[in-house]
């Protein structure tokens, strides 16, 4: 072939049934299946040619810069594989029930941007896109794809048709690469304030990733937990107001007359001896000790005839009406119980 003459673009016609982006970004395996050899594909990718190779085994069938969508699909094509074959996954219409990208999902900053975070960079400004794969995959980071490995792949969430890691996992993978304390704090705060997830889920992932020994991460987590508790308390006030529950006394300590401290409560109805406690524990290494402290307090109060309703921030967010019903039922049932022991109620 005379290399001075322009190479006519190959047009693998059987690809036309695919979605638009999948006609522009294809794997070497898909090209081979359509009769385009590796040598022919490489020829199309010569300087000035109509194609380009974005990643090993992944081609872009136009010469201009790839769009964000094309980059995301290219990274997934590079990292994914079809089950039972060694061939990278190429989306197709043969089996609509088969996962398009097996064992791979976008994570890190790119995933957070896809989830709608405003404090993350736009996709086009990211030099590399993180992609999560099982630990045993034999795959290296290359070009614009950074391979992140995990022993337990989470269930992917579909965002704009792409498999994306859940927010807590994506946050942990993003934070692993960040050394700027304010950037970490911004991400964690947006995760909770924006309603993307609960603080406990974030802390669990950061703990699993062994990030809680980094001082700038611990500082951000402390802010996150304070933020999460404030949001949960606000939802609790709203639940009482919107569902017409009687007003409790808020944020109190209980004591036996002249006796020991019984513990703090978020809301307490003295006439009915019903208490609400927000469970805002963060799953760190001391989770078991903290839980037994919660359980001991609850058992002690219930022995004194006080009903304790435990509510998690997530339940308040996702099922407020149901939680209001639980509290209302406890208040209504108080008349059928023996009177509670007399306790002193003090502001906390």
Secondary structure, 3 states (H helix, E strand, C coil): CCCCCCCCCCCCHHHHHCCHHHHHEEEHHHHHHCCCCHHHHHHHCCCCCCCEEEECCEEECCCCCCCHHHHHHHHHHHHCCCCCCCCCCCCCCCCCCCCCCCCCEEEHHHHHHHCCCCCCCCHHHCCCEEEEEECCCCCCCECCEEEEEECCCCCCEEECCEEECCHHHHHHHHHHCCCCHHHHHHHHHHHHHCCCCCHHHHHHHHHHCCCCCCHHHHHHHHHHHHHHHHHHHHHHHHHHHHCCCCCCEEEEEEEECCCCEEEEEEEEECCCCEEEEEECCCCCCCHHHHHHHHHHHHHHHHHCCCEEEEEEHHHHHHCHHHHHHHHHHHHHHHHHCCCCCCEEEEEC
